[in-house]
């Protein structure tokens, strides 16, 4: 019954707006603000998910407030650790990490064929 009422009001909104879907949706929203029966018909199917979302948000925000920040190191500790790592003689630099990295493995013949076919599918025909 609620679905029928929502459908009837949606059809009325479409008729009132000359089948303009956007304007009909806006009109239906305005009607729902003053018509509790219409609002409950529109929101009803989504109410369980909306409630679950509200609970999830409440849990995550309260958990974030309750947990002490013991997992994170304090900025002074981070700075000391970073300074210690930089001052060590064996620390890698950007150039040393690039040169020591092994080259990526070569792709298989099947992989090369798949990539070639995929690239050919998106290649322009030359027609504009």
C-alpha positions, 0 to 999 in steps of 0.5 A: 500500500505504501509503495502504491501511494509513493508511486501515485504521488510520483506520477502526480509529480511527473504530470505536474512538471511535464515529465521533467524527472528532476523537477518531479523529484524536487516536487516530491521532496517538497510534498514529503516534507508536509506529508508524513505518509509519503515520507514514510513510504519513500524512506521505509525501504531504506530505514534499516540501512540508514539505522545501521549506518548511523550506528556504524558512524556512532561506533567509529566516532566514539571509538576514535574518541576513546582510544588513546593514541598509544599506537602512534609515536609522539612527534619527538620520538619520530624525529629522533628515530628519523634522525638516527636512521639518517645519521647511520652510514648504511642508510639508503639514499634515493639513488642507491635504492633505484640502482639496486632494485632488480628490473621487473620480470618479463611478461609471459607471451600470453600476457604480451598478447593480451596487452597487445589486443587490449591496446588495439581495441582502444587504438583510434581508427583514424576517422574523426 
